[in-house]
Amino acid sequence: MDKAHYSRSVSAFQEKIPRPVDKKVKRTRAKSAARDAQFRPLFQALDALDGVARSGRTSVTYAAPNHPLFPIIKLDASSTTFTPAPYEPEDLDTDEEIRLHRHWHNLLTSPPRQHRKPAAWRDLSDEARLECFHHALRSIGPAVALTLNLSPAVEEQVRREPSSAGWLSKRIARRLKQALGRAVPLWFAFELEDGRLHLHGELGASVAELPAVRKALRLAGGEWLTVRQHQAHTVTAPTLPWVSYAAKEAWRVRPFTGRLAGIARPINGDWYFATNRVRSTANKLYDTQKEAVTILL
């Protein structure tokens, strides 16, 4: 057998061998963050138009510098196709707008594949879903940003569990309900930094409830014996850039991409979690805005 024929035979045989996959999470439909990034300026422009309309003005010009398809968007609230956003738009300052634009611009492909319409909810990327969770929590009630560090024992257990986010979410939900006497809507995402697992997210709570919330989070994360004040942090009224901050190192923990990057995943299952109320509310809000963007297109 000559070398060329042998090489073709080996290649054909290798193609029949199943490629190694991450069995720690269920395969789902392909979700493209680049597709969501393509339509991102349109969603933001509609939010901005709603914001100015509520203040009595009628038009807005939204700039997305360097966006290949929608660098400048001009909208008029007097148009018959204009419908108010299903949530109260956020008034972001210039620095926040820049951080948000940079986050989504980095997710664009070059050249961008020109999709005809935004993704359906089931095909939405993780990054876009986290933003929808943010809007959902704000529409449910006052939202609070959270950061939780884990004790070594709890972190070790999280890494071993078949569903890391599911296991930890039950601990958090139980402690919050014990502390506040009610089910608390929340979402969170894992982050790996310097080999240490921790999480960022948001939950629904009032300012008066925050001391009890931080205590409940510490107990759920395995309360530290010392410097407890640094284990759980909360910030009132978080804005959208907080979501991009929570997802900034997603490639280290999300399914499949960790292995492709040559890094073993530190957790099993999904890298983020949201309560059912947050998920269902986020789905409805997104579908409403997606319809408005589709009409705009």
C-alpha positions, 0 to 999 in steps of 0.5 A: 500500500502506497503512502498516499492510499494509507493516509486516506485510509487512516483519515477515513477510519478516524472520521468514523471514530466518535469525537470526544465530547463533554458528557457533563452537560446535555447538548442543545441547539446551536446558540450564536452570540455573534447573531445576538451581537448583530442585532444588539444595537437595535434592541438598545436603540429601542430602549433609548427611544422608549426612555426619551419618549417617557421624558416627552421627547419624540426621537433618538439617534443611537450610535454603535461605533464600528458596528458593521451593520448598524453604526447609526440608528435614528428612531422616531416615537411618533411612528405608528410602529413604535411600542413601549418597552415591556420594562423600564429602560435604564439610563446608562452613563457614557462609561457604561455604554462604552463597556456594554458596546465593547462587550458585544462588539467583541462577540461579533464575527468578521465579516458578520453573517447577516441574519434576517431576524433576531434569534428565537428565545430557544436559540438565544446565546447565554450572554443575551439570556443573562441580560434578559434575566437582568431585565426580568428581575428589574420588572419583578421588583428591586434588583440587587447585584451579588457576588459570593465566594465559596468555602473550600468544602462547598467549592469541592462539593460543587465541582463534584456534583453532576449539576453544579449550578443546580446543587448550589442553587438549592442551597441558596434558595433554601437559605434565602427563604429561611431568612426572608420568609419567601421565595427569592427570584435570582440568577447567577453565573459561575466564574473561575479566577486564579483556580478559584470558583465563585459566582456573580448574579442578581436577586430580588430584595429590598435595601432593608433585607440586605443584611439578612441576604448576605448572611443567607448567602454566606451560609449557602456558600459555607460561611468562612470562619474569618473575614466573613465580610469579604465573602458575600457582597451586594450592590443595589440597582445594578445596570446592564454592564454588571451582566457583562462583567458576570459573563466576562470569563464564561469561556472558562466554565461554559460547556464544550468551549473549555475543552476546546481551549485546552482547559478542563471544565471545573464544573458539571452541567450549565454554567449559570442558573435562573429561577423559573419565575426569572426565566419565564418573565425573561422569555416574555420580555424578550419575545415582546422586544424581538417582535418590535425589532422585527417590525423595525427591520 
